[in-house]
Amino acid sequence: MAKYAFFLGCIAPLRYPGLEAATKKVMQHFGIELLDLNGASCCPAPGVFGSFDLWNWLVIAARNLSLGESLGADLTTICNGCYATLQEAWHILKEDPSKRRSVNEVLSKINRTYNAKTGIKHIIEVFTNDIGIDKIKSSVKNPLEGLKVAVHYGCHFLKPRKIRGHGSSEKPHILEDIVKALGAKPIYYKEKLLCCGAGGGVRAGNLDTALEITARKLESVKEAEADCILHPCSFCHFQFDRGQVELRERKGIEFDVPVIHLVQLIGLAVGIDPKSLGLYENEIPPTYLDKLGLG
């Protein structure tokens, strides 16, 4: 049985604990063991923290990575931001022994060390590399036929392309492949590769600007007549879900586009109860469940 140390990040446990529950249930369904990563901190956030203090960003990331190494397991995460930080830190420390030694001098003060023997995989990589598209497809009990899905990759999963290693960052297809395996239909929309609006500290620093980007994205989804927006990131989940409430309250703009994480959509298709997948924790209701006869 494959095993991973589950790096929760901040948003999932604090805002959407249903995403954590959904991930554990879906991974258990496919025989993947998720280990508790006791003592984990913020990743820390890639855009804001790393931009102002790269050294302490790296040390904190290394500490988190060392927790997985102590368990003899790679980390996995359902957040693109956490993935970006931890994957880039792993890459730096693996490729630069001198920097790794310097980091370990700091970590030694708390009796920790990181040797870059284990790293991190995004949950998408667990689905595509460990489980595989064919097994996902053969596990479907509730084919999501008729569901039109607008796929959102988010910024940090795809770029920088050479470090992430997921092929083209301009014409990605990994999520579309999974959506098709579930029986649903990925649809084209013109703002597919646009940021959710929250990243890089924009949400914290200028909410109106963040919401303008979110509105542009959601307008494109509505124009394409999608039933929902699918993503692989808990922070994007927060921005698309809570952001729609803020757009209504602050700007009088109504979208009502259901938001769903990849693990939730897979959970629905393999027959896991919608309530246990955290779908009813969203501020925007999952109206597509009625369409699929799963409400």
N, C-alpha and C positions, 0 to 999 in steps of 0.2 A: 504494500500500500504506500503510495506517495504521501509525504507529509510536508507541511509548511507551517512556519510560525506566522500567525495572523496579525499583521500590523493594522490596527484599527484606524489610526489617525485621530483627528479631533472631531470632525463633523459627524461621522456615523454614530459613535456612542453618545454624543451630546445632543444632536439634533434629530437624527434618524436611526435609532437603535434597531429598527426593523430591517435595515440594510445589513447589519451585523448578523441578525437572526437568519435572514434569507441566505446569506453567504454560507453560514454553517450548515443549514439544511440542505442546500444544493450540493455543497461539497461532500457531505455525508452520503447523499444519494448516489454520487459517482465514486464513492470509495476513497475520497481524498481526506486525509486526517489533517485537521487544523489545530495547531498547538497554541495555547495561550502564551502571549508574549508579556510576561509579568515585568513591570517596571519600565515599559516603553513610555517615551515622552512624545511631544510634538516632533515631527520628522527632522528638522524644522522647515517651515514653509519656504519653498524654493525661491519665489520671486522677491519677496520683501526681505527676509532674513539674509538669504545668500547674497543679495545685491549690496547690503550694507556691511556685512561682517562675514566674509567668506571663510575665515579661519574657524571661528566658533560654530558656524553652520556645519562645517566639515567634522569637527570634533563631536558635536551632538549627534549628527547622522551616524558617525562611526560607532558611537555608543549604542545606538539603536540596532545597528547591524550586528554588533558584538553579541547582543542578546540572542539573536537567531543562531549565531555561530556556536554559542554555548549549548544550544539545543541540538546542534548538528543538522540544522535545517535552513533552507532559504526562506526568506520572508515572502509573503504575498500580501497584496493590498487591493482595496477597491476604490482607491483615490488616486487620480492622476498626479496631483501635487506631491503626495507622499512618495509615489513611484518615481517621480522626477528627481526629488532630492536624494532618495536612497540609492537609486540606480546610478546617478551621476557620482555620488560619493563613493560607491563601490568601484566604479570605473577609475576614478582618480587614485584611490588607495591601492587598487590592484596593479595599476600601471606605474605607480611612482613609489618605490620602496622607501625612499628617503622621507617622503611626506608621511608615509605610513608609520615610520619609526617616530617621527615628531608627534604625530597624533597619539601614538601609544605611550609616549612619555607623559602626556596629559592623562590619558585613561588609566595609567598605572596608579595614579593618586587615588582612584576609587576601585582599585584592584580589578581592572578590566583590561582586555586587550582585544584587538581585532586584526586578524591575519588575512582577511579577504578570501577565506576558503569557502564561505557561503555568501550569497548576494540576495537579490530580490527579483521576483517575477510579478508582473501585473496579473490580476485574476484572468484577464483575457488570454495571457500566455498559458495559464493553467488549463483553461478550456480548450485552446487550440493545440497545444503541444502535448499535454499529459492525457487529457481525455480524448480529444480529437473530434472533428466535425462528424465523422461517421457514427461514433458512439452517441454523440448528442442527438443526432437525427434518429437513431434506432431507439432512443429512450423516450421519445415524444409520445405522450398519452393523450394530450389535448392539442392537436394540430391547430395552430393559430391562423387558420385559413381566413382570408378576408381582412386581416389586420394590416393596415398600411402604416409602416414605421418610418419615421424620419430619424436617421442615424446621426448622432453627434459624437465625434471622437474626442473632442477637447484638445487643448493645445499640447499638454505635456506628454501625452502618450506617444505622439508621432515625432516630435522634434526635441532636440536636434537629431536628425535622421540617422547619422552615422553611429551615434551612441545608443539610440533606442533600438535600432536594428529591426524595424518592422516594415521594411520596404519603402515604397513611395509615400511621402508625406502629403503629396498633392492628389494622388489617386488611390487612397487606401481602400481595402475591401474586406478586411478581417471581420468586422462587425456585420457587414452585409452577408457574408458567408454563413455566420451563425444564425442571423435572422431568417435566412432562406431555409436552413436546416430545421428550424422550428415551425415551418409552414407559413410564416408571415411574409409580407412583401416589403422589402426596403424600397423607398421611393426617393427620387431625386428632388432636391430643393436647392435653390441657388446659394444659400448661405450655409451650406453643409459644413464648411471648414472654418466658419467664423467662431471666435471665442464665445463662451457663455456670457461674458461681460464681467465676471468677478475677479479673474486672475490678475496676478502681478500687483496686488494691493489696491486695484481700482475700486473694488466694492468698499473697502475700508476707507479709502482716501477721497473718493468722489462717487457717492451712490447714484447720483443722477446720471452720470456718464455711464456707469455700469448698467443701469437700467435701460438707457438708450440702446446699448449694444444688445441687451437681452431682447428688447422689443423688436429690433431689426431681425434678430434670429427667429423669434416666434412668429413674426409676420410672414416670413418666408415659409415656415412650417405650415401655417394656416393656408397660405396661397396654394401649397401643394396638396392640400386636403388630407393631411396625415391624421391618423387616429391618436398618435402619441409621439413623444420624442424619447428616443432611447439613448442612453449614455453609459459610460463605464466609470463614472467618477462621482463620489459623494459630494464634493464641493460644487460641481456642476448641477447635481441634483438639487442642492440647496438654492442655488441661484435661479434655476428655472422654476422651482416650486414656490419658494418664498418670494422670489422676484415678481411673479405674476400678481401676488397679493399687493406688493408695494407699487406696482404699476397701476393697479386699480385705485389704491388709496391715494397715491401722490399725483397721478396724472390722469386718472379717469379712463384708463385704457383696459379693456377686458379681452383676455385671450382664452382662458380655460383650456389650455393644452395639457393633457395628462402627461406626467413625467414618470419614467420608469428606468430603473437601473438594470443593466444587463443580467445580473444574477436573478432579479425578480422575474424578468421575462422568461428566462430559462426555467425557473422554478414553476411558473404557470404551465409551461408546455409539458413538463415532466410529471405534472399532476399534484404538485404541492398546493395546499390550501392557500388561497389569496391572503387571508387574514394573517396567517403565520409568516407571510413574506413581507409584512410591513406595508402593504399597498394602501391600507386605510389610514396610515399616519400622514400621508401627504395633505397639504392644504388644498391642492387641486385634486378633486376626486377622480379615480380611475374609471371613467365612463366606458372605456372599451371593454371592461369585464362583462357588462350587460350584452354587448354586441357578440361576445364570444360564448355567451351562455355560462359564464363563470361567476357572475355577480351574486 
